[in-house]
Amino acid sequence: MLFNAETSGVMMIDFERALLLEPPRPPLVQLASNKRKRKPDVVYPTKSGKPVGRSQVSRVFSEDIGLMKMAFDRPQPFQHE
């Protein structure tokens, strides 16, 4: 029996059935917390070879979703059996 100060209660541990887990691996590189993450400037190249920004990709993606909704939401013709 162990006392848990966080819960102000008693813990019972069955050491015969308990398993020891491997500690998590440390990160390969320490990340500086005060630096901003860099976002890629170029997301998708276009046919013209010009870079496309995130807002343009978002707009095109929204248009594609809208076209798919129109394609799949139209009523199906009635078929006699």
C-alpha positions in Angstrom: 0.0 0.0 0.0 1.3 3.5 -0.9 -0.1 6.9 0.0 -0.9 9.1 -3.1 -0.4 12.8 -2.1 -2.1 14.0 -5.3 -5.4 12.3 -4.4 -4.9 12.1 -0.6 -5.7 8.4 -0.9 -4.1 5.0 -0.6 -3.0 3.0 -3.7 -2.7 -0.7 -3.8 -0.2 -2.2 -6.3 -0.1 -5.9 -7.1 3.6 -6.3 -7.7 3.1 -9.9 -8.9 1.0 -8.8 -11.9 2.5 -5.4 -12.5 4.6 -4.8 -15.6 7.4 -2.3 -15.9 7.1 -0.2 -19.0 10.0 1.1 -21.1 10.5 4.8 -20.5 9.7 6.9 -23.6 12.6 7.7 -25.9 14.1 11.1 -25.5 13.6 13.4 -28.5 16.4 13.3 -31.1 16.8 17.0 -31.2 16.0 19.5 -28.5 13.4 22.1 -29.8 13.7 25.7 -28.8 10.4 26.7 -27.3 10.8 30.4 -28.1 11.1 30.0 -31.9 8.1 29.9 -34.2 7.5 26.9 -36.4 8.2 27.7 -40.0 5.3 27.2 -42.4 6.1 26.2 -45.9 6.0 29.1 -48.3 5.1 26.9 -51.2 2.3 24.3 -50.9 1.6 23.0 -54.4 3.1 24.0 -57.7 0.7 25.1 -60.4 0.9 24.4 -64.1 2.4 27.8 -64.7 5.2 27.0 -62.2 4.3 29.8 -59.8 4.0 28.9 -56.1 0.6 28.7 -54.6 -0.1 30.1 -51.1 -2.2 28.4 -48.4 -5.2 30.7 -49.0 -5.4 29.7 -52.7 -5.1 26.0 -51.8 -7.8 26.4 -49.2 -10.1 28.1 -51.8 -9.4 25.5 -54.5 -10.0 22.7 -51.9 -13.4 24.3 -50.9 -14.4 24.5 -54.6 -13.5 20.8 -55.1 -15.6 19.8 -52.0 -18.5 21.9 -53.4 -18.3 20.1 -56.7 -18.3 16.7 -55.1 -21.3 17.6 -53.0 -23.2 18.7 -56.2 -22.2 15.5 -57.9 -23.3 13.2 -55.1 -26.3 15.1 -53.8 -28.3 15.2 -57.0 -31.4 13.0 -57.0 -31.2 9.6 -58.6 -33.6 8.7 -61.4 -36.5 6.5 -60.4 -36.2 3.0 -61.7 -39.0 0.5 -62.1 -38.4 -3.1 -60.9 
